[in-house]
């Protein structure tokens, strides 16, 4: 089942939270279009630091994250989301905590299967992009 890339009738804060929800849902369902809808894919300055590795540009982010993790059975559970956005601003800051379970492909629903559990803290800068 494909998931919507945008939702209707949501507040600015809900839009901001939806960026992390789309990224996590996209990687958990191996839906690259949904994953990329959470990112400013055309921005050459887009960056991500994961486990001490700094990645620049969407191609590198996809190669390191989506192309590897998207193939696994994963569950990214995100909570504790906090948003700092000023009225009329085009930039917001978001922090969140996550527990991420990673299983070998096809093994995520099997009882007692080996997995990697990762705790993460996300620090995210969200930039409003007008579409159309």
C-alpha positions in Angstrom: 0.0 0.0 0.0 1.5 3.3 -1.0 1.5 6.0 1.6 0.6 9.7 0.9 3.6 12.0 0.6 1.5 14.9 1.9 -1.5 15.2 4.2 -4.3 17.7 3.9 -5.6 20.1 6.6 -2.7 19.8 9.0 -1.1 22.6 11.1 2.4 23.9 10.6 3.7 21.9 13.6 2.1 18.7 12.2 3.8 19.4 8.8 7.1 19.6 10.6 6.6 16.4 12.5 5.4 14.7 9.3 8.9 15.1 7.9 10.4 12.7 10.4 7.4 10.4 10.1 7.7 10.2 6.3 11.4 9.5 6.5 11.0 6.7 9.1 7.9 5.2 7.4 9.7 5.4 4.0 12.8 3.5 5.2 10.7 1.0 7.2 8.6 0.2 4.1 11.4 0.5 1.6 9.5 3.3 -0.2 12.1 5.5 -1.7 9.7 8.1 -2.9 8.2 8.5 0.5 11.7 8.6 2.1 12.8 11.3 -0.3 9.6 13.4 0.2 11.0 14.2 3.7 14.2 15.6 2.3 15.2 18.7 0.3 16.5 16.4 -2.5 17.5 19.2 -4.9 19.5 21.0 -2.3 23.2 20.3 -2.8 24.0 21.4 0.7 21.7 18.8 2.3 23.6 16.8 4.9 23.3 14.1 7.4 25.6 12.9 10.1 25.0 9.3 11.2 27.3 7.4 13.6 30.0 10.0 13.1 29.9 9.7 9.3 29.1 13.0 7.6 27.1 12.7 4.4 26.7 15.5 1.8 24.0 15.4 -0.9 21.0 13.2 -1.4 22.9 10.7 -3.5 25.3 10.0 -0.6 22.5 10.0 2.0 20.6 7.4 -0.1 23.6 5.3 -0.7 24.6 5.2 3.0 21.1 5.0 4.6 18.3 4.1 2.3 20.1 1.6 0.0 21.5 -0.3 3.0 18.8 0.1 5.7 15.8 0.2 3.4 16.4 -3.4 2.4 16.3 -4.6 6.0 13.2 -5.3 8.1 13.3 -2.2 10.3 11.1 -0.4 12.8 12.0 3.2 13.6 10.0 4.2 16.7 10.2 8.0 17.2 9.0 9.8 20.2 9.7 12.9 22.4 9.4 15.2 19.4 10.0 18.9 20.2 9.7 21.7 17.7 11.0 25.2 17.8 9.5 27.4 15.1 8.8 31.1 15.1 5.7 32.7 13.5 6.3 33.4 9.8 9.7 31.6 9.8 10.8 29.3 7.0 13.1 27.3 9.2 12.2 25.2 12.2 14.3 23.0 14.5 13.2 19.6 15.7 14.6 17.1 18.2 13.4 13.6 18.7 14.4 10.3 20.3 14.2 7.0 18.6 14.6 3.3 19.1 15.4 1.6 15.8 15.2 -2.2 15.4 17.1 -3.7 12.4 16.6 -7.3 11.2 18.0 -9.1 8.2 15.6 -8.9 5.3 12.6 -11.2 5.7 13.3 -12.0 9.4 11.6 -9.1 11.2 8.5 -11.0 12.2 10.2 -14.2 13.3 10.3 -14.8 17.0 13.7 -14.6 18.8 15.5 -13.5 15.6 18.8 -11.6 16.0 18.5 -7.9 15.6 20.3 -4.7 16.1 18.6 -2.2 18.5 19.9 1.4 18.1 19.0 4.3 20.2 19.2 7.7 18.5 18.7 11.3 19.1 17.7 13.4 16.1 18.6 17.0 15.7 16.9 18.3 12.6 16.6 21.6 10.8 13.4 21.7 8.7 13.2 24.2 5.9 9.8 25.1 4.4 9.7 24.5 0.7 6.8 25.8 -1.4 5.6 23.4 -4.0 3.9 24.5 -7.2 
